[in-house]
Amino acid sequence: MDKLVAIHPVGFIKALSIALELSSNGLSQHHCRTAIIASKIGHAIGLQEVDKQTLIYASLLHDVGAASYWEEKHQIIHLEVGLPVYHHAEEGYLLLKDSPPLGSLATPIRHHHDRFQGGNPSGTKGANIPLLSRIIHLADRMEILIQDNLHILEQSGRILQQIRGLANTYFDPKLINIVERLAEKESFWLDLTTVAFHQRFFTNLSFYGKLHFEADDLLHIAEIFATVIDRTSHFTAVHSRSTARVAVYLSRRWGYSEEEQKYIKLAALLHDLGKLAIPNNILDKPGPLTEAEFSIVKQHPYFTYQILQLIDGFGLVATWAGQHHERLDGQGYPFGDEAGKIRLGSKILAVSDVFSALLEDRSYRKAMELSDVESLMHSMVCDGKLDELLVDALLHDAAYVSGLVSPNNSGYVQNE
């Protein structure tokens, strides 16, 4: 197995940014286009490369604080202003502020909805608002004003007119002047809607500073996104971390090296990344799901797999995470893989996920007693769903392992 090193930050952050775009109807391009606009503004005003890097990364993740909450997503997309908008900016700040690899993004994200005229919960106004935040705020609003059913050049005038009308109130007038000069060229607008340019935007980025994330950086960022994922439901506050602890325990029992255990932990922390595509009301529904609702739920491991596959060097992590709902009899989802096509790491994740979930409250049932969990998992083995050797190994130490799933053993959880 290749070592989990030398992952370029832009690849990892780009993939996680795409996860923030997930919805039950597919993907938007909001974060990517916001980052492109912000990058053009930053280049025009002569930002240093390190500040441009921070600006682009912060733009790609600026709505991370809203990713768990569908109502906030709606408010942001439809330009509804007020405390909920500030709330997601503050939540993004709290998620990132203590992160060694991403801490520099926290302050720009915290202030990215602060209005230039003031009246913000932060108390800042005008030039006291961080410059990167002012740029992201303007780029964010410009992107939201784009209507995908119209050619971009047909709406450029309308977008500029609306932005001008918010000078000195919402936005820095000097930055609006910069945008007006940039917008004189049709290429400024066409770049926002051209797939080829989006691809080159990421390919051609030349950043200074730390060029690669090591395994510990990746794990720390995965912990942050595990928090985001698990907040999608009141009943999954620690599920990703619980699954990770059980999976690491099983992989250690199976003789995985320390490096391989980091792989399995990453896969477990991110295995439900695709749940960001599931509305909160489905995840928290107290009764049985309709066929249409369950169809939405069944998308989530597919999205997890496709997003993680975008990261160079993450092929195995993507496979393990994407197969966590596959079953040995071929009746799992989304790929319908049978035993021979399911990787051992995927089987470990499947067993760990089931064990953790059964010991946790859900909207439609209370947490099960350990004895009932053991009985149900044995029946899943008999039905050809789960790997017998892994289940036996897990249940041999069931009392100990169940402690790994305890809400009191939540590990690195921010703002719970």
N, C-alpha and C positions, 0 to 999 in steps of 0.2 A: 504494500500500500504506500502511495506517495505521501510525503509529509505535508501537513496542512500549514504551509507557509507561503509567503510571497504572493498574497492576494492583493491586487491593487485596490486602493480605497474606492476609486470611482466605479469599479465594477460592482462592488458590494453595495455601495450606497445607491447606485442606479437601480439595482434589483429591489432593494427595500423601498425605494421611492415608488417603483411600479406597484408594489404591494399596497401603498397608500391610495392608489388609483382604483383599486378593486371595487366593483359593485356587482349586484346580481345580474346586471345587464352587460357586463364587460368592463373594459378599461377606458379611462379618459386619458388626456395628455396634460392635465393641469400642471403638475409639478415640473415636468420636463420643459414645457413652454415657458413657465415662469422663470426657470433657471436660464433659459436662452435669452429672454428679455433682460433679466438682471445682469447676465454676463455682458451683453452688448452695452448696457449703461455703464457697468463697471469699467469696461475697456475704454469707453469714450471719456470718462473722467480721470483715467490714468491710475486706477487702483494698482497697488503693488500685487505681485503674483500671490503672495500668501493670503492677502485679503480677498483676492478674486477667488481663490480656492475656497475660503470660508464662505464667501457669498454664494457660490454655486452649490456647495454641499448643503448650506442652510436653506437655499431655495428648493432643493430637491426634497428636503425633509420638513418644510416649514409647517405643514399641517399634521405632523405626527401626533400632536395632542388631541386631534379630533378623530383620528382613525378608528377609534373604538366606538364612536357614538354617531349613529346615523342621523339623529336630529341636528346635531351640530354641523355635520357635513352638508345637510340641506340648507341650513342658515347661511353657511359660508358661500355656497354655490349661488344662492339667490340674493346675495348682497344684503342680507338682513344683518343689521348692526346692533351693537349693544353688548352687555356683559357676556353672553355666551361666546361671542367672537373673541373677546379678550380672554375668556376662560381657556379656550383651546391653545392660545398662544402661551399662557402661563403654564398650562399642563405640559406643553412641549419643552419649555424651559426646565421645569422640574424633572422631567424624564432625562434630560441630557446634561444637566449642569455638573454632575459628579462623574461623568464619563471621561476617562483619560483620552480615548480616541476622538470623542465627539463633543467634549465640553466647550470648545471654542464656538460651537454653533448655538449654544443655549441662549446667550444674550441677544444676538440678531433675531432669533425666533421669538423670544419673549416680547419684543417691541414691534413685531412686523405688522401690527394693526394699530399702532399708536398714531393718532391724528396730529397733523402738523400744528394745528391751532391750539392743541392742548385738550384738557378735559379727559385725560386718560387715567385709568386706575394707577398707573406707574408714576404719575406726576410729571412726566416728561413732556416737552413740547419743543417745536422748532428744531434748531440745530442741536439741542440736547438729546434728541432721539438719535440713537446710533445710526451712522450713515448707512451701514449695510441693511439695517431694518427699514430705513426710508426707501431704499432701492427695492427691497423685496415687496414692501407694501404697494408701491406703484406698479411693479411688474405683475404682482398677483392680481390687482384689479384689472389691468389691461388684458390679462389672459382670460379672466372670467367674462369680460365683455365680448370675447370672440364667440360668434355663433357659427357652429360647424355646418349648418345648412346653407350658408352663404359663402361665396368666394371671398377670400380674405381681403382682396383689394377693393371690393364693393363696400366694405364696412370700416376701412381704415379711417375715413373721415369722421364717421360717427364716434368711433372709439376715442380719437383725439379730442373731439369736441366735448365728450363727457369727462375726459380727464382734465381738460382745461378748466371746466366748470368746478373742479374740486381743488384747484390750486389755492394754496394758503390755508385751506380748511383741512382737507385730508392729506394733501401731498405737498412736498417741497417744491416750490415753483422753479427753482434752479434745475431740479431733476426733470421737471416737465419740459423745460426749454431744451435740455439734452435730448429727450425723447423726440421732440418735434423735429430737431435737426436730423436725427437718425431716421425718422419716419419719412423723410423726403424721398428716400430710395425705396423702390418697390421691393428690393431684395430683403429689406428689414422685415417686411410682412410675409413675404413668400417663404422665408426661412422657417417661420413659425408653423407652417402647415405642410412642409415637405419632408417626407420620411427620410430621404437620403441625407438631408442636412442634419436631421436629428441624429442619425447614425454617425456622421462625421463629427458632430459636436462632441460626442463622447470619445470617439477614437482619437481625435486631435488634441484633446485636453493635455496640456503639458504643465503639470503642477510641480512646485518646489516643496521643500520640506520632506516629511516622511512619505516615501513612495509606496510602502507596502504595509499591510496589516499582518501582524503575526497572529498565531492561534489565540493568544490571550485577548488581543484586541477584538477579534471576531466573536469570541465567547462573550465579551463584555457587551458588545452591541447586540448580540443575540438575546442576552438577558433583558435589555431594554425593550426589544421587540416582543419578547415573551410577555412582558408586562402589558404592552399594547394589545396583544392578541387576547390575553386572558381577561382583559377588561371588557371584551365584547359581550360578556354575560356575567350577571351577578353570581353565577354558579361555577365559574371557572377561574376564580381569583388566583389560584396557584397551580392550575392543571399542567401547564407546560413545564414548570420546574419540577413538579412531582413526577411527571413522566420521565423527565431527564434524570432524576435521581435513581429511579427504578431501572432505567435503561443502562446507566453507567454501572449500577450494581450487577446487573445480568451480564453485561459485556466483560466486566472484570472476572466474574465467575467463569466465563467462557475463554479466558486467557487473552483478551484483547490487551495490546500494549497501551501505555499511557497516551501515546499519540492517537491510537485508534479510539480510545475512550473519549478524546476530545471531539473526534468526528461524530461519534454517536450522541454526545451531549449536544453538539450543534444541531444535529438533525432533530433531536427531541425538542429542544427549545423552539425550533422553527417549524415543527411538523404541522401546526395548525395555522400557519401564516395565511393560507387561503381563506380562513374564517373571516377575514376582513371583508370578504364579499357577501357575507350573510347578514341580513338586517337583525338588529337586536331583538325585535319582536318575535322572530322565528327562533332564535337561540333561547329566549326566555319563555317560550310558549308553554303553558302548564299542561296542555293536553296533547293528543296525538297530532303529528304533522299531516297536512294534506299531501297528496302526491306531488303537487306543484312545489310546495315548501320543501319536501324531501329532495326534490330534484335540485333545488338551490343548495341544500346542504351537501349533496354528493359532489358538487363542484370543487369543494375546498381542497382535497388532497391533490387534485389535478392542477389547480392554480399554484399550490405550494411547489409542486414538482417543476412546473414551467418557469416560475420565477427564480427558483434556486438554480435551475439549469443555466440561467443567464450568466452566472458567476463562474469565471474560469477557475478550474480546479475543484469545483463543487459537485461534479457529476455523481459521486457516490453519496454525498450528503443529500442531494436532490432525490436520488432513487430511494434511499432509506426513508426519507420523510414522505415522499409521494406515495409509497406503498403501504403506509401504516393502516389503511383500511382494506387492504387486500386480504383474502382468506385462502387457506390451503386448498379448499375445494373449488376455487375459481369463482365463488359467488360474492366476492368483495367488490369494492369500487375504488377508483374509477376505471381501472384498466382490465379488471376481470382476470388478473394473472393467477395461474395455478401454482402449486407448491414448487415445481421445478424452476419457475421464473422469478420466484420471490427470494430476494437476498436475505442472508442470515441477519444482517443489521435491521432489515425491514421487519423480520419476524420478531426480533427483540423489541423493536418499537411498538409493534402491534400488541404484543403481550403486555408491555409496560403501560401502553395507553389504556387498554381495557381494564387492567388492574387498578390504575389510578382513578379512572372515571367511575368505576363501581363503588369506590370508597368515598366518593365525593357526592354532595347534594346536587341534584339536577332539578330543573323546573317541574318535571313530571314525576319525581320520586325523591325520597330521602336517601342519604348515603346508606349503603348496604352493610350489614354486619359481616365481619371477616369470614365467618363460617359459610355465609350465603355466597360470598364472593368466590370462595374456594369451590363450592358446589357448582356454581354457574360456569366457572372457567374449566372445570373438569368436563362438564357437559359440552362446552365448546370444543374441547379436544376430541371428545367422542363423535361430535358432529362434523369433524374435519375442518374446523375453523382455525384453531390455533395450534402451534407446535407443541407436541406433548413433552419433549425433553425440557424445553424452556419453561413451560408451565409448571412441571414437576419441580424443577430447580427453584423457581420463584416461590412456590407454595411450601416447599420444604422449610423455608425461612420466612413464612408468611407474616408471622407476628413482628419480626424485625423489620421486614420490608414495608409493612403497613405503616410503620412509624415514619418512613421516608415520605409518605403521602399526607401526613398530618398537616393541617393548616398552620400549626405552630412551628413547623419546620419549613417555613416558606423561603428561606434564603434571601437573596438579593431582590427585594420587592420595594419599589418606590411608591409612596403616596397611596398605599392600600388603606 
